[in-house]
Amino acid sequence: MKYAFPAIFYPDDGGFSVRFNDISCFTCGEDMADAIEMAEDALNLTLWDLEEDGKEIPKASKLDEVVL
């Protein structure tokens, strides 16, 4: 199954932190490219864990509903 969740990237200590409002998933990267790669990996692992545990995958927010 494919999922898409909006991610929020923000500067933090010389790099970028990333959070997802709809799912308990946080990560960071040294630069934007690294943060994007780390966000993809972290989200994939979080979703895989939820599926493996038989837990419900939350519904993703619409982009206009994302609170920054």
Number of C-alpha atoms within 10 A of each C-alpha: 2 4 10 9 17 15 21 16 20 14 14 13 7 9 15 20 22 21 19 19 16 15 17 10 17 17 19 22 20 15 14 17 11 14 20 19 13 19 24 15 12 18 22 15 13 17 19 13 12 14 12 9 9 9 10 9 14 11 11 16 15 9 10 6 8 14 8 8
